Each structure stands twice: as structure tokens, then as C-alpha cells.
Amino acid sequence: MENPIAYFVKNKRKSLKLTQIDLAEKSGVGLRFIRDLEQGKATLRLDKVNQVLDMFGCEAGPIRKEENYYG
């Protein structure tokens, strides 16, 4: 199952016709971070994830293991 944040960021970026480089520059994170985020890397800094999500008017928060809908 795909990571919902990765799916959202990738689709939103594409719908706005932004490259990964564009998104990295506009959100103030590195290109490597954008690539890792869109590939669903499990261990990313939440503050940086929120920097990217802020570009789309969104924010993510931590979830407890029992709230994780992946099982």
C-alpha cells in the first residue's frame, strides 16, 4: 500500500506542473528529501514534511502505532 502523504505530494506537484526541483526550491528543502518523500521513505523529519505540505496548505502530525491504519 502506498504512503498517503507520498501519494498526495506527488499528485499535487504534478497537477501544478512542478518538477521535483521546483518543489524542493519553493519549499526550502533538498531535492533528495523530495525524492525520498515521494518514494514513501518511512523515516523522514516531520518538520521538513510539513515544510513541503505547507506549499499545499496542509500539515501532518505524528500518529501513534495503534492509529496506524497500515496494520
Secondary structure, DSSP 8 states (H G I E B T S, - for coil): ---HHHHHHHHHHHHTT--HHHHHHHHTS-HHHHHHHHTT-S---HHHHHHHHHTTT-------GGG-TT-
